[in-house]
Amino acid sequence: MIEVLFLLLWTGLFCGAGYLSWIKIARHLKVYLMMFYNCAYLIGVFLLYPRLGEMWRFF
């Protein structure tokens, strides 16, 4: 259950941040910001998600 919640919140966070950045930023900086969001999202999905069970048992 915690894994599903993590993926939903993680995806929602980055979709919301990407949407707001795309609307609010009018320069070429938004392209680099979107690449950073994509990198951070994939790091979370492929590195944090598999270790989520280990981190959950720690608490």
N, CA, C, O and CB atoms as a CASP TS submission, in Angstrom:
PFRMAT TS
TARGET T0000
AUTHOR 0000-0000-0000
METHOD Language model
MODEL 1
PARENT N/A
ATOM      1  N   MET     1       0.817  -1.197   0.000  1.00  0.00           N
ATOM      2  CA  MET     1       0.000   0.000   0.000  1.00  0.00           C
ATOM      3  C   MET     1       0.860   1.260   0.000  1.00  0.00           C
ATOM      4  O   MET     1       0.555   2.231  -0.693  1.00  0.00           O
ATOM      5  CB  MET     1      -0.929  -0.002   1.200  1.00  0.00           C
ATOM      6  N   ILE     2       1.932   1.236   0.780  1.00  0.00           N
ATOM      7  CA  ILE     2       2.789   2.415   0.840  1.00  0.00           C
ATOM      8  C   ILE     2       3.471   2.658  -0.511  1.00  0.00           C
ATOM      9  O   ILE     2       3.768   3.800  -0.862  1.00  0.00           O
ATOM     10  CB  ILE     2       3.843   2.256   1.952  1.00  0.00           C
ATOM     11  N   GLU     3       3.717   1.588  -1.261  1.00  0.00           N
ATOM     12  CA  GLU     3       4.354   1.742  -2.571  1.00  0.00           C
ATOM     13  C   GLU     3       3.442   2.461  -3.557  1.00  0.00           C
ATOM     14  O   GLU     3       3.884   3.321  -4.319  1.00  0.00           O
ATOM     15  CB  GLU     3       4.749   0.379  -3.131  1.00  0.00           C
ATOM     16  N   VAL     4       2.172   2.098  -3.530  1.00  0.00           N
ATOM     17  CA  VAL     4       1.199   2.746  -4.418  1.00  0.00           C
ATOM     18  C   VAL     4       1.053   4.218  -4.054  1.00  0.00           C
ATOM     19  O   VAL     4       0.994   5.078  -4.933  1.00  0.00           O
ATOM     20  CB  VAL     4      -0.174   2.036  -4.340  1.00  0.00           C
ATOM     21  N   LEU     5       0.995   4.501  -2.775  1.00  0.00           N
ATOM     22  CA  LEU     5       0.889   5.884  -2.317  1.00  0.00           C
ATOM     23  C   LEU     5       2.119   6.684  -2.717  1.00  0.00           C
ATOM     24  O   LEU     5       2.005   7.832  -3.146  1.00  0.00           O
ATOM     25  CB  LEU     5       0.699   5.934  -0.799  1.00  0.00           C
ATOM     26  N   PHE     6       3.290   6.084  -2.579  1.00  0.00           N
ATOM     27  CA  PHE     6       4.524   6.757  -2.978  1.00  0.00           C
ATOM     28  C   PHE     6       4.502   7.107  -4.465  1.00  0.00           C
ATOM     29  O   PHE     6       4.810   8.237  -4.842  1.00  0.00           O
ATOM     30  CB  PHE     6       5.738   5.876  -2.660  1.00  0.00           C
ATOM     31  N   LEU     7       4.136   6.135  -5.311  1.00  0.00           N
ATOM     32  CA  LEU     7       4.122   6.394  -6.751  1.00  0.00           C
ATOM     33  C   LEU     7       3.094   7.449  -7.133  1.00  0.00           C
ATOM     34  O   LEU     7       3.349   8.285  -8.000  1.00  0.00           O
ATOM     35  CB  LEU     7       3.844   5.111  -7.509  1.00  0.00           C
ATOM     36  N   LEU     8       1.944   7.411  -6.494  1.00  0.00           N
ATOM     37  CA  LEU     8       0.924   8.426  -6.786  1.00  0.00           C
ATOM     38  C   LEU     8       1.385   9.821  -6.381  1.00  0.00           C
ATOM     39  O   LEU     8       1.248  10.773  -7.149  1.00  0.00           O
ATOM     40  CB  LEU     8      -0.382   8.087  -6.070  1.00  0.00           C
ATOM     41  N   LEU     9       1.926   9.938  -5.185  1.00  0.00           N
ATOM     42  CA  LEU     9       2.385  11.247  -4.722  1.00  0.00           C
ATOM     43  C   LEU     9       3.590  11.737  -5.524  1.00  0.00           C
ATOM     44  O   LEU     9       3.673  12.917  -5.864  1.00  0.00           O
ATOM     45  CB  LEU     9       2.738  11.187  -3.237  1.00  0.00           C
ATOM     46  N   TRP    10       4.521  10.834  -5.826  1.00  0.00           N
ATOM     47  CA  TRP    10       5.722  11.195  -6.576  1.00  0.00           C
ATOM     48  C   TRP    10       5.347  11.681  -7.983  1.00  0.00           C
ATOM     49  O   TRP    10       5.871  12.689  -8.456  1.00  0.00           O
ATOM     50  CB  TRP    10       6.690   9.988  -6.662  1.00  0.00           C
ATOM     51  N   THR    11       4.450  10.967  -8.634  1.00  0.00           N
ATOM     52  CA  THR    11       4.009  11.351  -9.970  1.00  0.00           C
ATOM     53  C   THR    11       3.221  12.657  -9.927  1.00  0.00           C
ATOM     54  O   THR    11       3.428  13.534 -10.765  1.00  0.00           O
ATOM     55  CB  THR    11       3.159  10.238 -10.594  1.00  0.00           C
ATOM     56  N   GLY    12       2.327  12.788  -8.965  1.00  0.00           N
ATOM     57  CA  GLY    12       1.550  14.020  -8.824  1.00  0.00           C
ATOM     58  C   GLY    12       2.417  15.231  -8.549  1.00  0.00           C
ATOM     59  O   GLY    12       2.178  16.313  -9.085  1.00  0.00           O
ATOM     60  N   LEU    13       3.421  15.046  -7.715  1.00  0.00           N
ATOM     61  CA  LEU    13       4.338  16.147  -7.393  1.00  0.00           C
ATOM     62  C   LEU    13       5.053  16.640  -8.640  1.00  0.00           C
ATOM     63  O   LEU    13       5.118  17.844  -8.888  1.00  0.00           O
ATOM     64  CB  LEU    13       5.365  15.705  -6.342  1.00  0.00           C
ATOM     65  N   PHE    14       5.588  15.715  -9.423  1.00  0.00           N
ATOM     66  CA  PHE    14       6.343  16.126 -10.601  1.00  0.00           C
ATOM     67  C   PHE    14       5.443  16.594 -11.745  1.00  0.00           C
ATOM     68  O   PHE    14       5.840  17.464 -12.520  1.00  0.00           O
ATOM     69  CB  PHE    14       7.212  14.984 -11.074  1.00  0.00           C
ATOM     70  N   CYS    15       4.261  16.043 -11.860  1.00  0.00           N
ATOM     71  CA  CYS    15       3.319  16.552 -12.870  1.00  0.00           C
ATOM     72  C   CYS    15       2.882  17.973 -12.522  1.00  0.00           C
ATOM     73  O   CYS    15       2.805  18.836 -13.396  1.00  0.00           O
ATOM     74  CB  CYS    15       2.082  15.625 -12.983  1.00  0.00           C
ATOM     75  N   GLY    16       2.599  18.209 -11.259  1.00  0.00           N
ATOM     76  CA  GLY    16       2.213  19.554 -10.825  1.00  0.00           C
ATOM     77  C   GLY    16       3.338  20.556 -10.988  1.00  0.00           C
ATOM     78  O   GLY    16       3.117  21.672 -11.458  1.00  0.00           O
ATOM     79  N   ALA    17       4.546  20.165 -10.602  1.00  0.00           N
ATOM     80  CA  ALA    17       5.691  21.063 -10.754  1.00  0.00           C
ATOM     81  C   ALA    17       5.976  21.341 -12.222  1.00  0.00           C
ATOM     82  O   ALA    17       6.281  22.475 -12.592  1.00  0.00           O
ATOM     83  CB  ALA    17       6.931  20.468 -10.082  1.00  0.00           C
ATOM     84  N   GLY    18       5.881  20.323 -13.055  1.00  0.00           N
ATOM     85  CA  GLY    18       6.105  20.525 -14.495  1.00  0.00           C
ATOM     86  C   GLY    18       5.062  21.426 -15.118  1.00  0.00           C
ATOM     87  O   GLY    18       5.382  22.290 -15.933  1.00  0.00           O
ATOM     88  N   TYR    19       3.812  21.223 -14.733  1.00  0.00           N
ATOM     89  CA  TYR    19       2.738  22.061 -15.273  1.00  0.00           C
ATOM     90  C   TYR    19       2.925  23.522 -14.856  1.00  0.00           C
ATOM     91  O   TYR    19       2.832  24.423 -15.690  1.00  0.00           O
ATOM     92  CB  TYR    19       1.364  21.545 -14.800  1.00  0.00           C
ATOM     93  N   LEU    20       3.185  23.755 -13.577  1.00  0.00           N
ATOM     94  CA  LEU    20       3.367  25.136 -13.108  1.00  0.00           C
ATOM     95  C   LEU    20       4.593  25.784 -13.735  1.00  0.00           C
ATOM     96  O   LEU    20       4.565  26.965 -14.082  1.00  0.00           O
ATOM     97  CB  LEU    20       3.488  25.169 -11.583  1.00  0.00           C
ATOM     98  N   SER    21       5.663  25.022 -13.882  1.00  0.00           N
ATOM     99  CA  SER    21       6.868  25.581 -14.499  1.00  0.00           C
ATOM    100  C   SER    21       6.620  25.918 -15.963  1.00  0.00           C
ATOM    101  O   SER    21       7.090  26.946 -16.451  1.00  0.00           O
ATOM    102  CB  SER    21       8.042  24.600 -14.377  1.00  0.00           C
ATOM    103  N   TRP    22       5.887  25.064 -16.663  1.00  0.00           N
ATOM    104  CA  TRP    22       5.620  25.304 -18.080  1.00  0.00           C
ATOM    105  C   TRP    22       4.758  26.550 -18.271  1.00  0.00           C
ATOM    106  O   TRP    22       4.938  27.289 -19.239  1.00  0.00           O
ATOM    107  CB  TRP    22       4.933  24.086 -18.708  1.00  0.00           C
ATOM    108  N   ILE    23       3.825  26.784 -17.351  1.00  0.00           N
ATOM    109  CA  ILE    23       2.933  27.939 -17.460  1.00  0.00           C
ATOM    110  C   ILE    23       3.624  29.222 -17.000  1.00  0.00           C
ATOM    111  O   ILE    23       3.484  30.261 -17.646  1.00  0.00           O
ATOM    112  CB  ILE    23       1.663  27.707 -16.639  1.00  0.00           C
ATOM    113  N   LYS    24       4.362  29.165 -15.901  1.00  0.00           N
ATOM    114  CA  LYS    24       4.899  30.378 -15.280  1.00  0.00           C
ATOM    115  C   LYS    24       6.215  30.862 -15.878  1.00  0.00           C
ATOM    116  O   LYS    24       6.470  32.067 -15.880  1.00  0.00           O
ATOM    117  CB  LYS    24       5.091  30.141 -13.826  1.00  0.00           C
ATOM    118  N   ILE    25       7.053  29.971 -16.382  1.00  0.00           N
ATOM    119  CA  ILE    25       8.370  30.368 -16.885  1.00  0.00           C
ATOM    120  C   ILE    25       8.287  30.531 -18.395  1.00  0.00           C
ATOM    121  O   ILE    25       7.854  29.617 -19.097  1.00  0.00           O
ATOM    122  CB  ILE    25       9.465  29.321 -16.499  1.00  0.00           C
ATOM    123  N   ALA    26       8.696  31.681 -18.894  1.00  0.00           N
ATOM    124  CA  ALA    26       8.544  31.985 -20.321  1.00  0.00           C
ATOM    125  C   ALA    26       9.882  31.988 -21.058  1.00  0.00           C
ATOM    126  O   ALA    26       9.932  32.374 -22.226  1.00  0.00           O
ATOM    127  CB  ALA    26       7.864  33.333 -20.497  1.00  0.00           C
ATOM    128  N   ARG    27      10.951  31.571 -20.413  1.00  0.00           N
ATOM    129  CA  ARG    27      12.256  31.582 -21.080  1.00  0.00           C
ATOM    130  C   ARG    27      12.700  30.158 -21.413  1.00  0.00           C
ATOM    131  O   ARG    27      11.992  29.186 -21.150  1.00  0.00           O
ATOM    132  CB  ARG    27      13.312  32.277 -20.194  1.00  0.00           C
ATOM    133  N   HIS    28      13.883  30.068 -21.995  1.00  0.00           N
ATOM    134  CA  HIS    28      14.423  28.758 -22.355  1.00  0.00           C
ATOM    135  C   HIS    28      14.840  27.961 -21.120  1.00  0.00           C
ATOM    136  O   HIS    28      15.145  26.773 -21.227  1.00  0.00           O
ATOM    137  CB  HIS    28      15.614  28.921 -23.293  1.00  0.00           C
ATOM    138  N   LEU    29      14.855  28.593 -19.968  1.00  0.00           N
ATOM    139  CA  LEU    29      15.209  27.914 -18.722  1.00  0.00           C
ATOM    140  C   LEU    29      14.262  26.759 -18.413  1.00  0.00           C
ATOM    141  O   LEU    29      14.656  25.790 -17.764  1.00  0.00           O
ATOM    142  CB  LEU    29      15.206  28.905 -17.568  1.00  0.00           C
ATOM    143  N   LYS    30      13.028  26.855 -18.870  1.00  0.00           N
ATOM    144  CA  LYS    30      12.060  25.804 -18.555  1.00  0.00           C
ATOM    145  C   LYS    30      12.434  24.478 -19.194  1.00  0.00           C
ATOM    146  O   LYS    30      12.063  23.426 -18.674  1.00  0.00           O
ATOM    147  CB  LYS    30      10.673  26.216 -19.008  1.00  0.00           C
ATOM    148  N   VAL    31      13.154  24.497 -20.302  1.00  0.00           N
ATOM    149  CA  VAL    31      13.583  23.241 -20.919  1.00  0.00           C
ATOM    150  C   VAL    31      14.565  22.524 -19.999  1.00  0.00           C
ATOM    151  O   VAL    31      14.457  21.314 -19.802  1.00  0.00           O
ATOM    152  CB  VAL    31      14.227  23.497 -22.306  1.00  0.00           C
ATOM    153  N   TYR    32      15.521  23.257 -19.436  1.00  0.00           N
ATOM    154  CA  TYR    32      16.480  22.662 -18.520  1.00  0.00           C
ATOM    155  C   TYR    32      15.807  22.230 -17.224  1.00  0.00           C
ATOM    156  O   TYR    32      16.181  21.215 -16.636  1.00  0.00           O
ATOM    157  CB  TYR    32      17.608  23.641 -18.226  1.00  0.00           C
ATOM    158  N   LEU    33      14.836  22.982 -16.789  1.00  0.00           N
ATOM    159  CA  LEU    33      14.087  22.621 -15.590  1.00  0.00           C
ATOM    160  C   LEU    33      13.284  21.342 -15.815  1.00  0.00           C
ATOM    161  O   LEU    33      13.198  20.500 -14.920  1.00  0.00           O
ATOM    162  CB  LEU    33      13.156  23.766 -15.176  1.00  0.00           C
ATOM    163  N   MET    34      12.703  21.192 -16.988  1.00  0.00           N
ATOM    164  CA  MET    34      11.974  19.969 -17.310  1.00  0.00           C
ATOM    165  C   MET    34      12.911  18.766 -17.371  1.00  0.00           C
ATOM    166  O   MET    34      12.534  17.672 -16.951  1.00  0.00           O
ATOM    167  CB  MET    34      11.235  20.125 -18.638  1.00  0.00           C
ATOM    168  N   MET    35      14.121  18.952 -17.885  1.00  0.00           N
ATOM    169  CA  MET    35      15.089  17.857 -17.900  1.00  0.00           C
ATOM    170  C   MET    35      15.486  17.474 -16.479  1.00  0.00           C
ATOM    171  O   MET    35      15.662  16.291 -16.187  1.00  0.00           O
ATOM    172  CB  MET    35      16.334  18.248 -18.714  1.00  0.00           C
ATOM    173  N   PHE    36      15.630  18.455 -15.593  1.00  0.00           N
ATOM    174  CA  PHE    36      15.933  18.173 -14.197  1.00  0.00           C
ATOM    175  C   PHE    36      14.773  17.422 -13.540  1.00  0.00           C
ATOM    176  O   PHE    36      14.998  16.460 -12.805  1.00  0.00           O
ATOM    177  CB  PHE    36      16.229  19.477 -13.436  1.00  0.00           C
ATOM    178  N   TYR    37      13.549  17.850 -13.796  1.00  0.00           N
ATOM    179  CA  TYR    37      12.377  17.158 -13.239  1.00  0.00           C
ATOM    180  C   TYR    37      12.337  15.705 -13.713  1.00  0.00           C
ATOM    181  O   TYR    37      12.064  14.796 -12.929  1.00  0.00           O
ATOM    182  CB  TYR    37      11.070  17.886 -13.643  1.00  0.00           C
ATOM    183  N   ASN    38      12.609  15.497 -14.994  1.00  0.00           N
ATOM    184  CA  ASN    38      12.596  14.147 -15.532  1.00  0.00           C
ATOM    185  C   ASN    38      13.659  13.289 -14.860  1.00  0.00           C
ATOM    186  O   ASN    38      13.393  12.142 -14.501  1.00  0.00           O
ATOM    187  CB  ASN    38      12.811  14.172 -17.043  1.00  0.00           C
ATOM    188  N   CYS    39      14.850  13.827 -14.687  1.00  0.00           N
ATOM    189  CA  CYS    39      15.932  13.095 -14.036  1.00  0.00           C
ATOM    190  C   CYS    39      15.566  12.774 -12.588  1.00  0.00           C
ATOM    191  O   CYS    39      15.747  11.638 -12.150  1.00  0.00           O
ATOM    192  CB  CYS    39      17.239  13.904 -14.091  1.00  0.00           C
ATOM    193  N   ALA    40      15.064  13.736 -11.850  1.00  0.00           N
ATOM    194  CA  ALA    40      14.686  13.522 -10.451  1.00  0.00           C
ATOM    195  C   ALA    40      13.543  12.517 -10.338  1.00  0.00           C
ATOM    196  O   ALA    40      13.531  11.696  -9.421  1.00  0.00           O
ATOM    197  CB  ALA    40      14.284  14.850  -9.795  1.00  0.00           C
ATOM    198  N   TYR    41      12.595  12.574 -11.249  1.00  0.00           N
ATOM    199  CA  TYR    41      11.484  11.626 -11.237  1.00  0.00           C
ATOM    200  C   TYR    41      11.976  10.201 -11.465  1.00  0.00           C
ATOM    201  O   TYR    41      11.584   9.280 -10.749  1.00  0.00           O
ATOM    202  CB  TYR    41      10.452  12.003 -12.300  1.00  0.00           C
ATOM    203  N   LEU    42      12.834  10.027 -12.464  1.00  0.00           N
ATOM    204  CA  LEU    42      13.338   8.690 -12.761  1.00  0.00           C
ATOM    205  C   LEU    42      14.234   8.156 -11.658  1.00  0.00           C
ATOM    206  O   LEU    42      14.230   6.955 -11.388  1.00  0.00           O
ATOM    207  CB  LEU    42      14.090   8.698 -14.066  1.00  0.00           C
ATOM    208  N   ILE    43      15.001   9.028 -11.017  1.00  0.00           N
ATOM    209  CA  ILE    43      15.807   8.604  -9.869  1.00  0.00           C
ATOM    210  C   ILE    43      14.897   8.099  -8.764  1.00  0.00           C
ATOM    211  O   ILE    43      15.184   7.079  -8.138  1.00  0.00           O
ATOM    212  CB  ILE    43      16.693   9.765  -9.352  1.00  0.00           C
ATOM    213  N   GLY    44      13.825   8.791  -8.526  1.00  0.00           N
ATOM    214  CA  GLY    44      12.893   8.360  -7.494  1.00  0.00           C
ATOM    215  C   GLY    44      12.225   7.050  -7.819  1.00  0.00           C
ATOM    216  O   GLY    44      12.052   6.206  -6.939  1.00  0.00           O
ATOM    217  N   VAL    45      11.847   6.865  -9.069  1.00  0.00           N
ATOM    218  CA  VAL    45      11.146   5.637  -9.458  1.00  0.00           C
ATOM    219  C   VAL    45      12.096   4.440  -9.467  1.00  0.00           C
ATOM    220  O   VAL    45      11.729   3.358  -9.008  1.00  0.00           O
ATOM    221  CB  VAL    45      10.500   5.806 -10.842  1.00  0.00           C
ATOM    222  N   PHE    46      13.300   4.621  -9.981  1.00  0.00           N
ATOM    223  CA  PHE    46      14.188   3.477 -10.139  1.00  0.00           C
ATOM    224  C   PHE    46      15.146   3.252  -8.971  1.00  0.00           C
ATOM    225  O   PHE    46      15.662   2.145  -8.817  1.00  0.00           O
ATOM    226  CB  PHE    46      14.974   3.640 -11.382  1.00  0.00           C
ATOM    227  N   LEU    47      15.397   4.262  -8.151  1.00  0.00           N
ATOM    228  CA  LEU    47      16.297   4.073  -7.015  1.00  0.00           C
ATOM    229  C   LEU    47      15.584   4.090  -5.669  1.00  0.00           C
ATOM    230  O   LEU    47      15.877   3.260  -4.808  1.00  0.00           O
ATOM    231  CB  LEU    47      17.354   5.134  -7.029  1.00  0.00           C
ATOM    232  N   LEU    48      14.669   5.007  -5.476  1.00  0.00           N
ATOM    233  CA  LEU    48      13.971   5.089  -4.193  1.00  0.00           C
ATOM    234  C   LEU    48      12.861   4.057  -4.057  1.00  0.00           C
ATOM    235  O   LEU    48      12.685   3.472  -2.988  1.00  0.00           O
ATOM    236  CB  LEU    48      13.398   6.468  -4.010  1.00  0.00           C
ATOM    237  N   TYR    49      12.123   3.832  -5.113  1.00  0.00           N
ATOM    238  CA  TYR    49      10.983   2.915  -5.049  1.00  0.00           C
ATOM    239  C   TYR    49      11.384   1.489  -4.661  1.00  0.00           C
ATOM    240  O   TYR    49      10.729   0.902  -3.800  1.00  0.00           O
ATOM    241  CB  TYR    49      10.274   2.893  -6.384  1.00  0.00           C
ATOM    242  N   PRO    50      12.438   0.901  -5.262  1.00  0.00           N
ATOM    243  CA  PRO    50      12.806  -0.456  -4.847  1.00  0.00           C
ATOM    244  C   PRO    50      13.276  -0.537  -3.393  1.00  0.00           C
ATOM    245  O   PRO    50      13.143  -1.589  -2.768  1.00  0.00           O
ATOM    246  CB  PRO    50      13.892  -0.985  -5.751  1.00  0.00           C
ATOM    247  N   ARG    51      13.809   0.526  -2.855  1.00  0.00           N
ATOM    248  CA  ARG    51      14.295   0.534  -1.471  1.00  0.00           C
ATOM    249  C   ARG    51      13.243   1.015  -0.479  1.00  0.00           C
ATOM    250  O   ARG    51      13.526   1.155   0.711  1.00  0.00           O
ATOM    251  CB  ARG    51      15.523   1.408  -1.362  1.00  0.00           C
ATOM    252  N   LEU    52      12.053   1.264  -0.957  1.00  0.00           N
ATOM    253  CA  LEU    52      11.002   1.794  -0.100  1.00  0.00           C
ATOM    254  C   LEU    52      10.647   0.826   1.023  1.00  0.00           C
ATOM    255  O   LEU    52      10.410   1.256   2.152  1.00  0.00           O
ATOM    256  CB  LEU    52       9.766   2.108  -0.923  1.00  0.00           C
ATOM    257  N   GLY    53      10.608  -0.463   0.737  1.00  0.00           N
ATOM    258  CA  GLY    53      10.312  -1.453   1.764  1.00  0.00           C
ATOM    259  C   GLY    53      11.366  -1.481   2.849  1.00  0.00           C
ATOM    260  O   GLY    53      11.036  -1.632   4.025  1.00  0.00           O
ATOM    261  N   GLU    54      12.634  -1.337   2.476  1.00  0.00           N
ATOM    262  CA  GLU    54      13.724  -1.300   3.451  1.00  0.00           C
ATOM    263  C   GLU    54      13.631  -0.053   4.318  1.00  0.00           C
ATOM    264  O   GLU    54      13.817  -0.125   5.532  1.00  0.00           O
ATOM    265  CB  GLU    54      15.083  -1.351   2.742  1.00  0.00           C
ATOM    266  N   MET    55      13.344   1.090   3.701  1.00  0.00           N
ATOM    267  CA  MET    55      13.245   2.331   4.460  1.00  0.00           C
ATOM    268  C   MET    55      12.028   2.298   5.381  1.00  0.00           C
ATOM    269  O   MET    55      12.087   2.822   6.494  1.00  0.00           O
ATOM    270  CB  MET    55      13.165   3.539   3.512  1.00  0.00           C
ATOM    271  N   TRP    56      10.928   1.692   4.936  1.00  0.00           N
ATOM    272  CA  TRP    56       9.708   1.620   5.739  1.00  0.00           C
ATOM    273  C   TRP    56       9.935   0.774   6.978  1.00  0.00           C
ATOM    274  O   TRP    56       9.434   1.113   8.050  1.00  0.00           O
ATOM    275  CB  TRP    56       8.548   1.050   4.915  1.00  0.00           C
ATOM    276  N   ARG    57      10.686  -0.331   6.857  1.00  0.00           N
ATOM    277  CA  ARG    57      10.978  -1.200   8.018  1.00  0.00           C
ATOM    278  C   ARG    57      11.893  -0.495   9.003  1.00  0.00           C
ATOM    279  O   ARG    57      11.871  -0.800  10.195  1.00  0.00           O
ATOM    280  CB  ARG    57      11.625  -2.528   7.562  1.00  0.00           C
ATOM    281  N   PHE    58      12.706   0.453   8.517  1.00  0.00           N
ATOM    282  CA  PHE    58      13.619   1.191   9.386  1.00  0.00           C
ATOM    283  C   PHE    58      12.847   2.051  10.390  1.00  0.00           C
ATOM    284  O   PHE    58      13.250   2.181  11.545  1.00  0.00           O
ATOM    285  CB  PHE    58      14.560   2.069   8.548  1.00  0.00           C
ATOM    286  N   PHE    59      11.740   2.635   9.940  1.00  0.00           N
ATOM    287  CA  PHE    59      10.946   3.487  10.824  1.00  0.00           C
ATOM    288  C   PHE    59      10.040   2.605  11.624  1.00  0.00           C
ATOM    289  O   PHE    59       9.268   3.097  12.447  1.00  0.00           O
ATOM    290  CB  PHE    59      10.133   4.545  10.037  1.00  0.00           C
TER
END
